[in-house]
Amino acid sequence: MEKLNIIMSLCTKKYAKLVLGEMIQYCNSVDVCFVKSAIQCIGKIALKYEGTTPDCVEALLKLTESKAD
């Protein structure tokens, strides 16, 4: 989880979409706690950085659809 905290502390508006991509990749981990934290980070990105909300929502929807299969 420390890795996610460090990434989020370094995240800026300029790199928010890049960090979002990393968080999406982390959601495929087998560690449930790590995935939960990555999902929370996606929510934080959506709230903190203007213009990222649609991408974050789309990513979360895709994740829920892929996990439902």
N, C-alpha and C positions, 0 to 999 in steps of 0.2 A: 504494500500500500504506500510505502514511502516513495516509491518511484512515481506513483500517480500524483502525490502531493508536490513533489519537486517539479514535475512537468507542468502541473497547474499553476504553480507559483511563478514559473517562467513564461507562461502563456501570455501573449499580447493579442490585441485585435488583429494585427498583421498576420499572426501565425495561428489564429484560432481554428481555421479550417484544417490546417495541417495537424494540429493537436486532436481535433475531432476525428480525423482519419486514424490516428494512433489509438484513440479510445475505442473506436469501432473494432479494430483488430484485437484489442485486449478483451473485448466481449466474447471472443471465441475461445478463451482460456478454459481449462478444466477446473480451475480454482474458483468456486462459487463466490467466495468473499471478494476476490479480485474483480470478478465480473460485476458484482454489485457496486463496487467502488467506481469502476469504469463508467457504469451507467449513471451514477450520481454525478460524475465529472461531466458527462455529456449534458446533463441538465444544467449544471453550473455554467457551462459554455453558452448554452442557449440563453440563459438569463443575463449573463454578464456582457456578452459581445453582440452588439446590434448587427442584425443581418445574418446571424448564424442560426436563428431559431428554425426557419424552414428546413435547413439541412439536418439539424439535430433531430427534429421531429421525424423527418423521413428516415433517418438512420435508425431511430428507435422502433419505428413501425416495421422496417425491414427485419430488424433483429427479432421482434416478436413473431413475425410471420415465419422466419426461418426456424425458430425454436418450436413452433407449433407443428411443424411437419414431422 
